Amino acid sequence: MVGLSLGEKHFIQGGIDQNLRSDGRKRDTYRPISVETGVIPQANGSARIRIGATEVIASVKAELGRPNALQPDKGKVSIFVDCSPVAEPMFEGRGGEELSTELSVALQRCLLGGKSGAGAGIDLSSLIVAEGKICWDLYIDGLVISSDGNLLDALGAAIKAALSNTGIPRVQVAAGSSGDEQPEVDISDEEFMQFDTSGVPVIVTLTKVGRHYIVDATSEEESQMSSAVSVSINRKGHICGLSKRGSAGLDPSVISDMISVARHISEQLINKLDSEISAAEADEDEM
């Protein structure tokens, strides 16, 4: 928890009112964003994202599994976040566990849609190898290394970058299996399919401080918030998921306005991320 004096609180809120935040940004501006891919060689894909002083890593591990009986034409994705005590003293013990759970649930809501998979930002049907029998299970792990606010947006960006970096082995399914018999498969060690991230959304969190809302809030700014709405939006401007934090209620008209602002900002964020991911992957290829 960030402890601020009354003067510091007034300074932060006054700056937001004047559209000049304490670090010089406007209300709708992100801090500098940098991307590094392939940071965990053992994973199928991984990425490190820095947004200001916030730093997170996401990794993707792909394993063959069996589709859910209720969704035989879809693969499965699990998302888990770990908040390192090194990042923030409050992450020690239950504080870190509670935040890890909150972030994991919010990411699943924003990226995977409802339980039916409707509105999912990750195309689960692309993970099917043999319908009803074999699919890819993706295990996505996020790690918070350094925390200075806006963790959800940073983790969402890291997952998008890690998925872009993910190579899934090509699988050949043996012919001749029938009924419930599990077919034999041949997993290639040399041929990999790149995961298509064109539909994977970004997450834009709008944090309400006083009468205004801001993007990419720092820890100090978050300590003054009444509520926050996180919207996941894909390249086409479609809303893939929504998550809210904070005890204060929001009028439906305010939420509608926040979504409209998030949609506009998401275009800039997607372009920035795509540029950073391409540059990171080019650097990785040269190494």
N, C-alpha and C positions, 0 to 999 in steps of 0.2 A: 504494500500500500504506500502511495506517495504522500508524504506529509508536507503540506504547504502552509505558509503563514497567510494571514488574511490579506496582506498586501500582495503576495504572489498570486493569490486567487483572483483578486481584483484586476491585477495586471494581465493575467491570462484571459479572463472574460472580457475585459476592456479591449484587448487586442482583437479578439474574435468579433466583437461588436463593430470595430473599425475596419474589419477585413484585412488586418495586418497582425498575423500571429506572432508569438514571441520569437520564433526562428525566422521571421521575415516572409513566410508563405501567406498566400491568400487562403480563403476558406476551402476552395475547391482544388488545391494543389497538393500533389504527393511529394514526399521527400525523394532524394535520388535513389534509383533502383538499380541494383546490379545482380547479374545472374552468372552462376558457374554450374556447368553440367558434368556428369560422370564423376562425381566426388566420392562415390562408394563403388569400387570395382566389382564387389561381390553381388551387387544388386542388378536386376535387369535394366533399371534406369534410376537416375538420382539427380538431384540438383540442390544447390545452395542459393538462397535468396537473401539479399540485404536490402531493407528499406530503411534508410537512415541508420539508426543504431540498433534496429531490430534485425535479428539474423535467425533464419530457420533452415533446416535441411529436410527434404522429402526423398524417400526411396520407394521403389516399386519392386516387389518380388512376385514373379508369376509361377504358379504351380497348376498342374492338371488336376481337375476335380470333376465332380458329377453335378449337373445342373439341379436346381431345386425342382421338385416334382410339379410345383405350381407354376414354374416359369421354365419350361424345358428348352425354350429358344433363347435363353439369356445366360451369360456368365455371371460371376459374382465378384463384387468388390468390397473389401473391408478397409476402413480407415481408422487408424489409431494415432493419437498424438501423445508425446511424452514431453513434459515440461521439466527441463533440467534445473536442479537446484542451483547450478552455477549461474544460470541466467538471472535469477531473482531469489533473494532469501525467502520470500513468501512461498516459493515453490516447494520448500521443505515440507515433507509429511502430507497432511490432508489438503493443504492449500494447493499443492501441485496436482494432487489426484483429482480434486474437484474441477480445477481449470482444464486438466487434460480431458476429462469426460465431457465437459461443456464444449470444448473446441472440437472434439471428435464428433459429437452429435451434430453440432452446427455445420461442420464440413459435410457430413453425410446428407444433411437436409439440403444444403446448398448445391452439392454436386451430384447426388444420387436420386433426388426427387423423393416421391412417396414410396411406400412399401411395394407398390406394383411396378415401380421403375418408371412410372409415367413422369415425364418432364426431366428425366435424368440427363445431366450434362455429359456423362460418360456413356457412350453407346455400348450397352451390355450385350447386345446381339452380336457385336463384332468379336466377342470372346468365345463364341460357340465353335467347337471343333466337330462334334457329331451331335445333332439335336437330341436332347433327352438322355444323352449318354456321357458325353465328354465336353468339358468346357475349361477355359482358363479361369482360375481364381487369382485375382490381383490383391495382394496385401500391400497397402500403402501406409507407410509409417512416416509421421512427421516428428521432428525434434526441434524444440525451441532452445536455441543456444544463447541468444541475447535478447532481452525483452525491453523495448521502449515503445510499447503501444502498437495497436493495429495488427495483432497477431493473426487474426482470421484471414485478412487480405493477404498477408505475407505467406501463410501456409497454403492458401488457395493458389497463389502464384507459383509457389515451389512445387505443388502437385502438378500443375499444368506443365511446368518446365521438365519435371521428372518423367511425366508420361511422354513428352516429346522426345525424351532421351531413351525411352524404353524400347528394347528390341525383344520380340517374342519369338522363340524358336518355331520354325515351320514344322508342322506335324502332318505325317501321312497316316491315314486310317486304313487298316487292312480290310479288304473286302470280304464278304462272306458271313459276317456276324449277323445274328437274327434275334428277334425277341428282346429279352432283357439281358442277353449275353453282352458283356462288356467287350468291345472290339479291341484288338491289339493295335498299338500305335508305334510309329517310328519317329522319334524326336531328333531333328537335325541339330548337329553341333556347329554347322557352318552357315546355314541359311536362316535369316531372321527377318521378321516382318516388323516394320516400324509402326508404332501405335499412332492411329490417326487422331490428332488433337484439335482438328479444325472446329469441332463442336464443343470442346471443353470450355466452360465459361470462366470468367474471372469473377472475383468477389469484391464488391465495392461496399465498404461500411461507412455509413453516414452517422456521425456522433452528434447528438444534440447537446449543446452547451449554452445555457441561457435561452435566448430567443432564436439562435441560429444553429445550423448543423454544418459540420466540417468533415472533410475526408482525411484519412491517414492521421488520426489523432495520436499524439505522443502519450506516454504514460501520465504526464502531468495534466494534459488536457482531458484524458479519460477519467481522471480522478474528480473532475468537475462536471461530468456528464449526468444528465437526467435519464437518458435512454439512447440506444443505438440500434439502427436497422441495417442488417447486412443483406445485400441483394446479389445473387449470382446471375450474370447476364452473358449470353454467348455472342458470337460475332454478328449474328443476325438481329441482335437486340431483343431476343426472347428471354423472358424471365425463367430461370431454371429452378430457383429456390429462394427462400426468404427466411431470415432468422432475426429475432429481436432480443435485445438485452436491456436490463434496467427495469426498475419498478414503476417508473412514470408511464402513464397511458399516453397514447398518441391518437389524435383525431384522424379518421380515415382520409380526410382531405390532405392532411400533413404527410401521411404515409404515401399517398398517391404522388404528391409533389416530390418527396424524397426518392421514390422509384424513378420518376422522370429525370431528376438530376443524376442519379446513379447510372441510368442508361446512357446519358450524354458523356459522363466521365469514363464509363467502361470502354467507349470507342478509343479514347486516348490511351487508356491503360493497356488494352489489347495490342494496339500498335506498338507501344513502348516495349511490352513484354516480348512480342514476336521478334522485334529488332534485337533485344538483348539475348534472347534464346538462340537466334541464328548466329549472332556473334560468338556466343559461348561455345556452340557446337563446332563452329569453324576453328576456334582456338583449340578445342579438344582434338579435332582431326589432325591438327598440325603437330601435336605433341607425340 
